[in-house]
Amino acid sequence: MKKIYLLKHTDPSYEATTDFIKGDPHNILPARRCPACGRPVSMLPWAPPFRAELETWGKRFGDMAFGSGDDILVSERFKDLWLKSGLVGLEGFEPVEIVKVVRRGKRFKDPPPAYVRVAAQRSQAAFDDVSSGVQWLEPPSPRCDVCRVGGNAKGWERIVLEEEPKENIFTVRGLGAWVLVDEHFKRFIEAHGLLNCPLVPAEEAAHWF
């Protein structure tokens, strides 16, 4: 199986850490639901028009910016490189209006790049909760075999998947909105020097709520 990484979100120590919140007023859509059991399998999707407030913690703007939910902002440079790369797993690419910038770290004066909104596609691959060392507050019994939603986890020791995903960036069944990437995505961001794309090897991606 190809090597998998967790796409980590905010890390204030990173030189180009960039977050965002949805600008008001904003529109949301109903959550996507499992076709088998009807349970929600996504956060509430953001709907156009897309307006965002940026928050920076370093001395540069990132090529990726993270907020709550499934949405990610990527720079126009990222978009152009991605569309030429042959990689798969991102959808959307709708323009975003930046309505405010709050600089928490270095007070650099550069204007923000143009951003577009994207979301990672949902893979058919599934989270292996046994091999991942999940500890439960409330075990998932019974749980839908299609979406794997159910239970109340304390956390996990690592991230292990049951099968190899076809996408290069993706979410998986049973792991909510956590975004994963593969080794090809890692080489893509390293080859182009893309900023604010911090990755954690899946075998080290422990998380406790």
C-alpha positions, 0 to 999 in steps of 0.5 A, spaced: 500 500 500 502 506 498 504 511 504 499 515 507 499 522 511 494 526 515 494 533 512 494 537 519 491 543 519 493 549 524 500 549 527 502 556 529 509 555 529 509 554 521 512 560 517 506 560 513 500 558 517 494 560 514 487 559 517 480 562 515 473 563 517 467 564 513 465 571 512 458 573 514 453 572 511 454 565 508 450 560 506 450 552 507 447 546 504 444 540 508 449 535 510 450 529 505 447 523 507 449 515 507 445 512 501 444 506 506 442 508 513 441 516 512 446 518 517 450 525 515 456 523 513 459 530 512 459 537 515 454 542 512 457 544 505 459 551 504 455 554 498 456 560 494 458 566 494 464 564 498 467 570 502 472 569 507 476 572 513 484 570 513 488 569 519 496 568 519 501 566 524 507 566 520 511 571 515 507 569 509 501 566 506 500 559 505 498 556 499 493 552 503 488 555 508 484 551 513 477 552 517 472 548 520 469 543 516 471 540 509 473 546 506 480 548 504 482 554 500 488 553 495 492 559 492 491 560 484 498 558 484 496 551 487 490 550 483 494 551 476 499 546 478 494 541 481 490 542 474 497 540 470 499 535 475 494 529 473 493 528 481 486 527 483 481 528 489 480 535 489 473 538 487 470 545 487 475 550 485 470 556 486 473 563 487 473 566 494 473 573 496 477 575 501 474 580 506 479 581 512 486 579 514 488 578 521 496 578 522 497 574 528 505 573 527 509 577 523 506 583 521 508 582 513 505 587 508 504 582 502 497 582 500 494 575 500 494 571 493 487 569 490 484 563 493 479 558 491 475 553 495 476 546 494 474 540 498 477 533 498 473 527 495 470 522 499 474 515 497 471 508 498 477 506 502 475 505 509 478 507 516 480 500 520 479 502 527 482 495 530 488 496 526 488 504 528 488 502 535 481 506 536 479 506 544 471 507 545 467 511 550 461 508 546 462 502 541 459 503 535 454 497 535 451 496 530 454 500 525 452 501 518 457 497 513 457 503 508 458 509 511 461 506 518 458 512 522 457 510 529 460 510 536 463 515 540 471 514 540 476 517 545 481 517 540 486 513 536 493 511 536 495 511 528 491 511 522 490 505 518 486 504 512 483 497 510 484 498 502 488 503 498 485 509 496 485 511 488 485 518 490 491 522 492 487 527 497 481 524 500 477 523 506 475 516 508 469 512 510 469 512 518 474 518 519 469 523 518 472 530 515 479 528 517 483 529 510 488 524 508 493 524 502 498 519 499 505 519 497 504 522 490 501 529 493 507 529 498 512 529 492 507 534 489 507 539 494 515 538 495 517 539 488 513 546 487 515 549 494 507 549 496 506 553 503 502 551 509 501 543 507 503 540 513 503 532 513 504 527 518 505 520 517 499 516 518 503 511 523 504 517 527 497 520 526 495 519 533 489 523 536 485 524 542 479 528 543 
